[in-house]
């Protein structure tokens, strides 16, 4: 595994192929308050690229071009948050997208355990450490432990998608999942514009 850190944008010559796994690290869970610090990406080849943003430096044309490229599927786990925070700071609506958390909820109705750590353990036999999840991602130099944690969040999403796709097909829910994924960027935009939690337009 190699982890490559890029400052403020991806270099122009990286080819992630037809699909790329993406995750983000922020200073908290409120996009209007808690800034985007890191976007991590993987082509599913065991390697990770981390884009680390300096505060206020969000002009990232190579990354944003990838996020909106219709020929590249973006794979997330709980994409609702990642898509929203990237729209808030990078100014683009990501698509097309796939979310392993949504897929898991559609086919793993026998459990409430849909976290990335749970899915990696139960579907792939991989144990992930979440020790660095609440560390300070805004510091200028990330620790080796933070880099390893950030990479681990994207290295297994392609393999999870493959497992979940098989389960979606088995249960006849592939089309329903695709509809959910297609709506996800709009669900993220609703969150950004204030329709979340108690103000959710889908609530009674």
GUPADREN-257478 format. One line per field, with one value per atom (N, C-alpha, C): atom name; residue number from 0; residue in three letters; x negated, y, z. Coordinates in Angstrom, 3 decimals, m for minus. Layout:
BEGIN
atom: [CA ...]
nr: [NUM ...]
rest: [ALA ...]
xx: [X ...]
yy: [Y ...]
zz: [Z ...]
//
This chain:
BEGIN
atom: [N CA C N CA C N CA C N CA C N CA C N CA C N CA C N CA C N CA C N CA C N CA C N CA C N CA C N CA C N CA C N CA C N CA C N CA C N CA C N CA C N CA C N CA C N CA C N CA C N CA C N CA C N CA C N CA C N CA C N CA C N CA C N CA C N CA C N CA C N CA C N CA C N CA C N CA C N CA C N CA C N CA C N CA C N CA C N CA C N CA C N CA C N CA C N CA C N CA C N CA C N CA C N CA C N CA C N CA C N CA C N CA C N CA C N CA C N CA C N CA C N CA C N CA C N CA C N CA C N CA C N CA C N CA C N CA C N CA C N CA C N CA C N CA C N CA C N CA C N CA C N CA C N CA C N CA C N CA C N CA C N CA C N CA C N CA C N CA C N CA C N CA C N CA C N CA C N CA C N CA C N CA C N CA C N CA C N CA C N CA C N CA C N CA C N CA C N CA C N CA C N CA C N CA C N CA C N CA C N CA C N CA C N CA C N CA C N CA C N CA C N CA C N CA C N CA C N CA C N CA C N CA C N CA C N CA C N CA C N CA C N CA C N CA C N CA C N CA C N CA C N CA C N CA C N CA C N CA C N CA C N CA C N CA C N CA C N CA C N CA C N CA C N CA C N CA C N CA C N CA C N CA C N CA C N CA C N CA C N CA C N CA C N CA C N CA C N CA C N CA C N CA C N CA C N CA C N CA C N CA C N CA C N CA C N CA C N CA C N CA C N CA C N CA C N CA C N CA C N CA C N CA C N CA C N CA C N CA C N CA C N CA C N CA C N CA C N CA C N CA C N CA C N CA C N CA C N CA C N CA C N CA C N CA C N CA C N CA C N CA C N CA C N CA C N CA C N CA C N CA C N CA C N CA C N CA C N CA C N CA C N CA C N CA C N CA C N CA C N CA C N CA C N CA C N CA C N CA C]
nr: [0 0 0 1 1 1 2 2 2 3 3 3 4 4 4 5 5 5 6 6 6 7 7 7 8 8 8 9 9 9 10 10 10 11 11 11 12 12 12 13 13 13 14 14 14 15 15 15 16 16 16 17 17 17 18 18 18 19 19 19 20 20 20 21 21 21 22 22 22 23 23 23 24 24 24 25 25 25 26 26 26 27 27 27 28 28 28 29 29 29 30 30 30 31 31 31 32 32 32 33 33 33 34 34 34 35 35 35 36 36 36 37 37 37 38 38 38 39 39 39 40 40 40 41 41 41 42 42 42 43 43 43 44 44 44 45 45 45 46 46 46 47 47 47 48 48 48 49 49 49 50 50 50 51 51 51 52 52 52 53 53 53 54 54 54 55 55 55 56 56 56 57 57 57 58 58 58 59 59 59 60 60 60 61 61 61 62 62 62 63 63 63 64 64 64 65 65 65 66 66 66 67 67 67 68 68 68 69 69 69 70 70 70 71 71 71 72 72 72 73 73 73 74 74 74 75 75 75 76 76 76 77 77 77 78 78 78 79 79 79 80 80 80 81 81 81 82 82 82 83 83 83 84 84 84 85 85 85 86 86 86 87 87 87 88 88 88 89 89 89 90 90 90 91 91 91 92 92 92 93 93 93 94 94 94 95 95 95 96 96 96 97 97 97 98 98 98 99 99 99 100 100 100 101 101 101 102 102 102 103 103 103 104 104 104 105 105 105 106 106 106 107 107 107 108 108 108 109 109 109 110 110 110 111 111 111 112 112 112 113 113 113 114 114 114 115 115 115 116 116 116 117 117 117 118 118 118 119 119 119 120 120 120 121 121 121 122 122 122 123 123 123 124 124 124 125 125 125 126 126 126 127 127 127 128 128 128 129 129 129 130 130 130 131 131 131 132 132 132 133 133 133 134 134 134 135 135 135 136 136 136 137 137 137 138 138 138 139 139 139 140 140 140 141 141 141 142 142 142 143 143 143 144 144 144 145 145 145 146 146 146 147 147 147 148 148 148 149 149 149 150 150 150 151 151 151 152 152 152 153 153 153 154 154 154 155 155 155 156 156 156 157 157 157 158 158 158 159 159 159 160 160 160 161 161 161 162 162 162 163 163 163 164 164 164 165 165 165 166 166 166 167 167 167 168 168 168 169 169 169 170 170 170 171 171 171 172 172 172 173 173 173 174 174 174 175 175 175 176 176 176 177 177 177 178 178 178 179 179 179 180 180 180 181 181 181 182 182 182 183 183 183 184 184 184 185 185 185 186 186 186 187 187 187 188 188 188 189 189 189 190 190 190 191 191 191 192 192 192 193 193 193 194 194 194 195 195 195 196 196 196 197 197 197 198 198 198 199 199 199 200 200 200 201 201 201 202 202 202 203 203 203]
rest: [UNK UNK UNK UNK UNK UNK UNK UNK UNK UNK UNK UNK UNK UNK UNK UNK UNK UNK UNK UNK UNK UNK UNK UNK UNK UNK UNK UNK UNK UNK UNK UNK UNK UNK UNK UNK UNK UNK UNK UNK UNK UNK UNK UNK UNK UNK UNK UNK UNK UNK UNK UNK UNK UNK UNK UNK UNK UNK UNK UNK UNK UNK UNK UNK UNK UNK UNK UNK UNK UNK UNK UNK UNK UNK UNK UNK UNK UNK UNK UNK UNK UNK UNK UNK UNK UNK UNK UNK UNK UNK UNK UNK UNK UNK UNK UNK UNK UNK UNK UNK UNK UNK UNK UNK UNK UNK UNK UNK UNK UNK UNK UNK UNK UNK UNK UNK UNK UNK UNK UNK UNK UNK UNK UNK UNK UNK UNK UNK UNK UNK UNK UNK UNK UNK UNK UNK UNK UNK UNK UNK UNK UNK UNK UNK UNK UNK UNK UNK UNK UNK UNK UNK UNK UNK UNK UNK UNK UNK UNK UNK UNK UNK UNK UNK UNK UNK UNK UNK UNK UNK UNK UNK UNK UNK UNK UNK UNK UNK UNK UNK UNK UNK UNK UNK UNK UNK UNK UNK UNK UNK UNK UNK UNK UNK UNK UNK UNK UNK UNK UNK UNK UNK UNK UNK UNK UNK UNK UNK UNK UNK UNK UNK UNK UNK UNK UNK UNK UNK UNK UNK UNK UNK UNK UNK UNK UNK UNK UNK UNK UNK UNK UNK UNK UNK UNK UNK UNK UNK UNK UNK UNK UNK UNK UNK UNK UNK UNK UNK UNK UNK UNK UNK UNK UNK UNK UNK UNK UNK UNK UNK UNK UNK UNK UNK UNK UNK UNK UNK UNK UNK UNK UNK UNK UNK UNK UNK UNK UNK UNK UNK UNK UNK UNK UNK UNK UNK UNK UNK UNK UNK UNK UNK UNK UNK UNK UNK UNK UNK UNK UNK UNK UNK UNK UNK UNK UNK UNK UNK UNK UNK UNK UNK UNK UNK UNK UNK UNK UNK UNK UNK UNK UNK UNK UNK UNK UNK UNK UNK UNK UNK UNK UNK UNK UNK UNK UNK UNK UNK UNK UNK UNK UNK UNK UNK UNK UNK UNK UNK UNK UNK UNK UNK UNK UNK UNK UNK UNK UNK UNK UNK UNK UNK UNK UNK UNK UNK UNK UNK UNK UNK UNK UNK UNK UNK UNK UNK UNK UNK UNK UNK UNK UNK UNK UNK UNK UNK UNK UNK UNK UNK UNK UNK UNK UNK UNK UNK UNK UNK UNK UNK UNK UNK UNK UNK UNK UNK UNK UNK UNK UNK UNK UNK UNK UNK UNK UNK UNK UNK UNK UNK UNK UNK UNK UNK UNK UNK UNK UNK UNK UNK UNK UNK UNK UNK UNK UNK UNK UNK UNK UNK UNK UNK UNK UNK UNK UNK UNK UNK UNK UNK UNK UNK UNK UNK UNK UNK UNK UNK UNK UNK UNK UNK UNK UNK UNK UNK UNK UNK UNK UNK UNK UNK UNK UNK UNK UNK UNK UNK UNK UNK UNK UNK UNK UNK UNK UNK UNK UNK UNK UNK UNK UNK UNK UNK UNK UNK UNK UNK UNK UNK UNK UNK UNK UNK UNK UNK UNK UNK UNK UNK UNK UNK UNK UNK UNK UNK UNK UNK UNK UNK UNK UNK UNK UNK UNK UNK UNK UNK UNK UNK UNK UNK UNK UNK UNK UNK UNK UNK UNK UNK UNK UNK UNK UNK UNK UNK UNK UNK UNK UNK UNK UNK UNK UNK UNK UNK UNK UNK UNK UNK UNK UNK UNK UNK UNK UNK UNK UNK UNK UNK UNK UNK UNK UNK UNK UNK UNK UNK UNK UNK UNK UNK UNK UNK UNK UNK UNK UNK UNK UNK UNK UNK UNK UNK UNK UNK UNK UNK UNK UNK UNK UNK UNK UNK UNK UNK UNK UNK UNK UNK UNK UNK]
xx: [m0.838 0.000 m0.872 m0.522 m1.174 m0.132 m0.528 0.318 m0.399 0.209 m0.394 0.434 m0.232 0.453 0.213 1.286 1.221 1.779 1.176 1.623 2.609 3.835 4.886 5.519 4.933 5.561 4.855 5.537 4.906 3.997 2.914 2.175 3.018 2.757 3.639 3.501 2.479 2.197 2.652 3.418 3.880 5.144 5.128 6.285 6.858 8.060 8.693 9.549 9.627 10.421 11.905 12.715 14.169 14.838 14.140 14.748 13.671 14.031 13.094 13.800 13.142 13.663 13.235 14.165 13.895 14.413 13.656 14.094 13.551 14.031 13.543 13.243 12.357 12.113 12.338 13.050 13.414 13.148 13.398 13.230 14.466 15.494 16.731 17.779 19.024 20.091 21.089 20.733 21.604 20.873 21.237 20.490 20.382 21.395 21.319 20.321 20.010 19.107 17.753 17.767 16.579 15.947 14.781 14.202 13.698 13.687 13.132 11.614 11.021 9.569 8.881 9.490 8.860 9.923 9.581 10.364 9.438 9.866 9.044 9.718 8.894 9.401 8.585 9.257 8.568 9.252 8.439 8.970 9.320 9.158 9.423 8.230 7.064 5.842 4.931 5.441 4.634 3.840 3.947 3.231 4.218 3.777 4.647 3.961 4.751 4.305 5.086 4.387 5.014 4.768 5.845 5.740 5.959 4.907 4.992 5.137 6.193 6.489 5.979 5.249 4.941 6.206 6.371 7.573 7.747 8.932 9.250 8.789 8.088 7.568 8.402 9.486 10.386 10.570 9.611 9.624 8.883 9.636 9.045 9.644 9.232 9.886 9.759 8.656 8.502 9.411 9.496 10.386 11.842 12.227 13.629 14.033 13.099 13.404 13.696 12.962 13.218 14.573 14.911 16.164 17.389 17.307 18.469 18.353 17.283 17.088 18.149 19.032 20.116 19.641 18.391 17.865 17.216 17.110 16.449 17.448 17.699 18.587 17.830 18.427 17.823 18.475 17.658 18.145 17.875 18.912 18.810 19.347 19.033 19.769 20.358 21.666 22.414 22.069 22.353 22.073 22.850 23.950 24.773 23.936 23.071 22.240 21.095 20.379 19.217 19.610 20.704 21.170 21.533 22.190 22.593 21.386 20.422 19.290 18.412 18.326 17.553 18.291 19.612 20.363 20.200 20.193 20.048 18.700 17.625 16.295 15.702 16.091 15.535 16.510 17.780 18.740 19.286 19.207 19.733 20.627 21.585 22.459 21.899 21.437 20.769 21.743 21.295 22.094 21.365 21.763 22.714 22.107 22.972 22.481 23.073 22.386 22.810 22.495 23.392 23.166 23.288 22.199 22.223 23.119 23.301 24.181 25.638 26.058 27.421 27.630 26.670 26.782 26.906 26.094 26.138 27.493 28.063 29.362 30.479 30.308 31.330 31.294 30.140 30.043 29.740 29.218 28.875 29.921 31.164 32.272 32.348 31.482 31.434 30.562 29.974 29.084 29.165 28.781 28.657 27.199 26.305 24.876 24.457 24.444 24.123 22.907 22.142 20.939 19.874 18.929 17.869 17.068 16.772 16.016 16.769 18.094 18.913 18.937 19.128 19.212 17.893 16.784 15.481 15.218 15.586 15.369 16.273 17.558 18.522 18.529 18.250 18.289 16.920 15.876 14.532 13.544 13.908 12.967 11.812 12.034 11.003 11.355 10.417 10.623 10.061 10.903 10.475 10.367 9.377 9.249 9.878 10.694 11.329 10.724 9.519 8.913 8.680 8.370 8.045 9.256 10.451 11.647 11.887 11.630 11.917 10.645 9.591 8.361 8.467 7.467 7.468 6.970 7.899 7.549 7.132 7.177 6.809 5.347 4.581 3.177 2.389 1.319 0.553 m0.102 m0.604 m1.257 m0.496 0.095 0.847 m0.103 0.296 m0.541 m0.460 m1.445 m1.362 m0.089 0.356 1.579 2.803 2.844 3.953 3.947 2.780 2.678 3.166 2.753 3.166 4.669 5.226 6.665 7.430 7.012 7.704 7.685 6.542 6.441 7.360 7.439 8.241 9.711 10.171 11.581 11.957 10.982 11.302 10.755 9.814 9.151 10.074 11.155 11.999 13.374 13.650 15.000 15.325 14.342 14.610 15.009 14.288 14.603 15.966 16.285 17.605 18.706 18.493 19.489 19.764 18.720 18.898 19.758 19.481 20.271 21.716 21.891 23.236 24.038 23.382 24.077 24.670 23.912 24.413 25.639 25.618 26.757 27.963 27.716 28.819 29.484 28.678 29.233 30.010 29.464 30.130 31.500 31.607 32.856 33.758 33.342 34.165 34.273 33.224 33.280 32.244 31.693 30.690 31.266 32.441 33.075 33.431 33.926 34.258 33.005 31.922 30.662 30.177 30.270 29.828 30.625 31.923 32.757 32.329 32.000 31.519 30.200 29.299 28.003 28.178 29.106 29.335 29.868 30.634 31.199 30.216 29.194 28.319 27.708 27.200 26.675 27.732 28.984 30.051 30.391 30.309 30.500 29.420 28.190 27.093 27.338 27.855 28.137 29.253 30.262 31.312 30.719 29.777 29.121 28.426 27.702 26.967 27.898 29.097 30.017 31.003 30.772 31.541 32.615 32.866 33.906 33.284 32.985 32.398 32.995 32.760 33.256 34.757 35.182 36.602 37.267 36.438 36.984 37.004 36.704 36.659 37.995 37.969 39.206 39.917 39.222 39.847 40.504 40.317 41.012 42.487 43.295 44.736 44.947]
yy: [m1.193 0.000 1.242 2.202 3.508 4.576 5.551 6.689 7.937 8.647 9.856 11.059 12.052 13.261 14.382 15.033 16.157 17.387 18.537 19.758 20.513 20.649 21.513 21.027 20.067 19.545 18.265 17.476 16.327 16.799 16.089 16.370 15.972 16.551 16.327 14.961 14.181 12.967 11.681 11.768 10.548 10.035 8.758 8.129 7.096 7.348 6.421 5.378 5.433 4.468 4.778 3.726 3.898 4.169 3.949 4.191 4.551 5.431 5.870 5.907 5.370 5.437 6.753 7.407 8.743 8.820 9.520 9.830 11.211 11.782 13.095 13.082 13.988 14.260 15.752 16.075 17.461 17.755 18.990 19.358 19.064 18.529 18.207 17.770 17.727 17.180 18.220 19.501 20.573 21.314 21.053 21.617 23.140 23.840 25.306 25.830 25.011 25.432 24.739 23.450 22.609 22.362 22.929 22.958 21.592 21.476 20.309 20.345 19.249 19.195 18.249 17.091 16.066 15.384 15.124 14.225 13.078 11.861 10.714 9.911 9.349 8.668 7.406 6.396 5.181 4.582 4.016 3.337 1.887 1.468 0.083 m0.812 m0.205 m0.946 m1.108 m0.781 m0.895 0.345 1.385 2.636 3.766 4.794 5.913 7.235 8.186 9.560 10.455 11.269 12.180 13.618 14.372 15.801 16.531 17.186 17.927 19.404 20.016 21.410 22.332 23.350 24.439 25.281 25.888 26.663 27.758 27.772 28.785 28.472 27.351 27.006 25.872 26.238 25.232 25.357 25.956 25.992 24.755 23.689 22.394 21.890 22.454 22.130 20.667 20.022 18.618 17.710 17.973 17.187 17.431 18.681 18.969 18.411 18.395 17.799 16.310 15.651 14.232 14.036 14.899 14.744 14.845 15.621 15.804 15.017 14.244 13.474 12.378 12.424 11.447 10.036 9.898 8.583 7.862 8.521 7.925 7.824 6.603 6.382 6.688 7.492 7.824 6.962 6.169 5.238 5.817 5.898 6.449 5.451 5.716 5.116 6.275 6.343 7.505 8.736 8.618 9.687 10.962 10.857 12.046 13.160 12.816 13.838 14.271 13.317 13.656 14.524 14.176 14.949 16.368 16.487 17.812 18.676 18.118 18.945 19.325 18.459 18.830 19.876 19.795 20.841 22.174 22.158 23.374 24.053 23.274 23.862 23.873 22.922 22.866 23.383 23.561 24.210 23.355 22.021 21.153 20.072 19.618 18.524 17.237 16.350 15.129 14.145 13.474 12.447 11.825 10.626 9.720 9.106 8.624 8.155 6.794 6.140 4.863 4.951 4.500 4.568 3.176 2.685 1.351 1.287 2.397 2.387 2.214 2.924 2.762 1.345 0.836 m0.528 m1.528 m1.342 m2.263 m2.226 m1.026 m0.917 m1.559 m1.592 m2.190 m3.716 m4.301 m5.767 m6.425 m5.683 m6.264 m5.850 m6.170 m5.761 m6.591 m7.578 m8.416 m7.805 m6.628 m6.008 m4.494 m3.822 m2.367 m1.941 m2.886 m2.604 m2.374 m1.107 m0.755 0.163 0.298 1.116 0.484 1.302 0.801 m0.295 m0.098 m1.104 m2.430 m2.353 m3.565 m4.275 m3.502 m4.103 m4.743 m4.065 m4.627 m5.924 m5.955 m7.165 m8.301 m8.009 m9.073 m9.530 m8.617 m8.989 m9.294 m8.705 m8.863 m9.537 m9.679 m10.242 m9.320 m8.014 m7.002 m6.209 m6.053 m5.272 m3.861 m2.847 m1.460 m0.850 0.021 0.788 2.154 2.584 3.902 4.856 4.542 5.310 6.767 7.054 8.423 9.208 8.630 9.256 10.656 10.844 12.133 12.939 12.685 13.466 14.799 15.655 16.993 16.915 16.997 16.901 18.241 19.296 20.615 20.964 20.101 20.411 20.339 21.119 21.257 19.952 19.180 17.913 16.777 15.917 14.782 13.699 13.000 11.949 10.690 9.801 8.525 7.756 7.839 7.150 7.739 9.069 9.708 9.322 9.308 8.942 7.513 6.608 5.217 5.068 5.794 5.758 6.293 7.440 8.049 7.126 6.492 5.573 4.371 3.853 2.648 2.865 4.101 4.395 4.298 4.265 4.158 2.900 2.227 1.090 m0.098 m0.209 m1.408 m1.157 0.069 0.374 m0.341 m0.525 m1.264 m2.710 m3.340 m4.727 m4.820 m3.847 m3.831 m3.666 m2.780 m2.585 m3.902 m4.641 m5.917 m6.887 m6.977 m7.856 m7.383 m6.084 m5.542 m5.607 m5.420 m5.553 m6.949 m7.954 m9.329 m9.517 m8.926 m9.033 m8.256 m7.087 m6.315 m7.086 m7.726 m8.519 m9.715 m10.370 m11.543 m11.193 m9.996 m9.591 m8.778 m8.585 m7.848 m6.368 m5.777 m4.378 m3.499 m3.984 m3.214 m1.913 m1.987 m0.801 0.213 m0.269 0.620 1.309 0.557 1.140 2.217 1.951 2.931 4.229 4.116 5.306 6.090 5.381 6.046 6.762 6.112 6.729 7.968 7.900 9.041 10.253 10.003 11.098 11.640 10.882 11.225 12.624 13.080 14.447 15.511 15.251 16.200 16.134 14.930 14.797 15.597 15.542 16.309 17.808 18.226 19.649 20.130 19.293 19.647 19.870 19.019 19.201 20.553 20.894 22.156 23.360 23.219 24.347 24.375 23.498 23.583 22.545 21.701 20.676 19.366 19.324 18.133 17.947 16.801 16.477 16.757 17.617 17.863 18.589 19.247 19.972 19.129 17.844 16.945 16.984 17.251 17.341 16.003 14.896 13.583 13.178 13.981 13.702 14.075 13.572 13.870 15.371]
zz: [0.000 0.000 0.000 m0.829 m0.796 m0.495 0.306 0.626 0.145 m0.785 m1.337 m0.923 m0.342 0.105 m0.900 m1.325 m2.251 m1.531 m1.744 m1.075 m1.952 m1.476 m2.046 m3.346 m4.058 m5.276 m5.693 m6.522 m7.151 m8.286 m8.568 m9.800 m11.007 m12.174 m13.326 m13.981 m13.644 m14.404 m13.710 m12.633 m11.958 m12.636 m13.004 m13.640 m12.672 m12.182 m11.250 m11.954 m13.284 m14.013 m13.959 m13.998 m14.097 m12.769 m11.646 m10.339 m9.330 m8.403 m7.378 m6.035 m5.020 m3.659 m3.031 m2.335 m1.779 m0.345 0.496 1.849 2.197 3.278 3.705 5.197 5.595 7.014 7.235 8.295 8.583 10.061 10.462 11.865 12.707 12.089 12.798 11.804 12.244 11.422 10.928 11.040 10.551 9.432 8.164 7.035 7.038 7.557 7.561 8.588 9.579 10.645 10.576 10.271 10.400 9.044 8.847 7.505 7.025 5.711 5.035 5.135 5.601 5.783 4.788 4.559 3.721 2.872 1.608 0.766 0.380 0.688 0.335 m0.761 m1.661 m2.844 m3.108 m3.676 m4.082 m5.300 m6.195 m7.376 m7.080 m5.825 m5.472 m5.715 m5.898 m6.196 m4.982 m3.797 m2.598 m2.267 m3.093 m2.864 m2.618 m1.887 m1.549 m1.853 m2.327 m2.549 m1.602 m0.840 0.113 m0.322 m0.501 m0.783 0.534 1.017 2.279 1.970 2.530 2.231 3.338 2.934 3.855 4.026 5.184 5.457 4.411 3.768 2.778 1.369 1.164 m0.167 m0.754 m1.430 m1.976 m3.482 m4.156 m5.615 m6.106 m6.374 m6.718 m8.027 m9.151 m10.428 m10.847 m10.538 m10.934 m10.117 m8.824 m7.972 m8.329 m8.511 m8.817 m10.181 m11.136 m12.437 m12.286 m11.415 m11.156 m10.493 m9.545 m8.811 m9.700 m10.770 m11.648 m12.951 m13.108 m14.340 m14.430 m15.443 m15.523 m15.846 m16.291 m16.660 m15.486 m14.343 m13.179 m12.025 m11.570 m10.430 m9.141 m8.278 m6.991 m5.897 m5.199 m4.190 m2.803 m1.982 m0.631 0.395 1.645 2.760 3.557 3.623 4.115 3.273 1.983 1.038 1.311 2.013 2.298 2.914 3.864 4.497 3.588 2.997 2.171 0.979 0.328 m0.823 m0.392 0.756 1.241 1.576 2.306 2.722 1.535 0.531 m0.657 m1.486 m1.522 m2.213 m1.500 m0.165 0.617 0.355 0.269 0.185 m1.218 m2.059 m3.414 m4.463 m4.064 m4.945 m6.067 m5.931 m6.993 m6.400 m7.203 m6.813 m7.411 m6.556 m6.994 m7.636 m8.692 m9.326 m10.498 m10.901 m10.248 m8.991 m8.092 m6.796 m6.436 m5.501 m4.923 m3.442 m2.591 m1.149 m0.538 0.043 0.636 1.869 2.563 3.737 3.314 2.265 1.762 1.249 0.484 m0.044 1.095 2.130 3.271 3.960 4.116 4.780 3.948 2.644 1.788 1.814 2.088 2.014 3.354 4.315 5.613 6.655 6.359 7.219 8.494 8.622 9.817 10.913 10.651 11.622 11.524 12.597 12.600 12.455 12.235 12.177 10.728 10.325 8.945 8.840 9.923 9.888 8.998 8.554 7.679 8.372 9.651 10.391 10.440 10.657 10.703 9.359 8.287 6.959 6.548 6.829 6.461 7.222 8.488 9.281 8.811 8.596 8.334 6.875 5.945 4.529 3.948 4.507 3.936 4.873 6.143 7.094 7.412 7.280 7.517 8.764 9.667 10.880 10.686 10.842 10.741 12.129 12.299 13.534 13.340 14.289 14.233 15.263 15.731 16.820 16.457 15.170 14.765 14.264 14.357 13.790 14.348 15.623 16.252 16.526 15.777 15.960 15.219 15.384 14.776 13.338 12.394 10.978 10.390 11.186 10.684 10.878 11.534 11.755 10.459 10.382 9.137 8.715 9.650 9.321 9.981 9.167 9.686 10.171 11.217 11.774 10.901 11.003 10.276 10.615 11.858 12.265 11.565 11.431 10.715 9.234 8.627 7.212 6.989 7.861 7.733 7.920 8.896 9.133 7.928 7.418 6.281 5.071 4.832 3.701 3.876 5.095 5.331 5.023 5.100 4.850 3.378 2.473 1.048 0.395 1.040 0.405 0.158 0.927 0.857 0.236 m0.204 m0.698 m2.005 m2.877 m4.120 m3.814 m2.897 m2.539 m1.851 m1.004 m0.378 m1.413 m2.378 m3.436 m4.166 m4.457 m5.168 m4.351 m3.056 m2.192 m2.089 m1.921 m1.750 m3.049 m4.183 m5.466 m5.624 m5.198 m5.285 m4.391 m3.205 m2.300 m2.825 m3.402 m3.985 m5.119 m5.957 m7.055 m6.514 m5.495 m4.909 m4.350 m3.724 m3.096 m4.020 m5.268 m6.221 m5.922 m5.354 m4.943 m5.652 m6.739 m7.473 m8.011 m8.604 m9.182 m8.100 m6.972 m5.864 m5.333 m5.217 m4.753 m5.712 m7.009 m8.006 m7.892 m7.622 m7.448 m6.209 m5.141 m3.922 m4.178 m4.884 m5.173 m6.045 m6.998 m7.875 m7.129 m6.069 m5.280 m4.242 m3.911 m2.792 m2.883 m4.036 m4.094 m3.764 m4.094 m3.771 m2.281 m1.697 m0.247 0.485 m0.006 0.591 0.443 m0.705 m0.912 0.008 0.228 1.185 2.576 2.969 4.265 4.331 3.274 3.269 3.351 2.789 2.736 3.903 4.882 6.119 6.322 5.322 5.468 5.939 7.212 7.806 9.189 9.779 11.116 11.210 12.105 12.311 11.139 10.298 9.164 7.888 7.994 6.845 6.109 4.816 4.045 3.928 4.245 4.167 5.475 6.517 7.772 7.652 8.584 8.575 8.771]
//
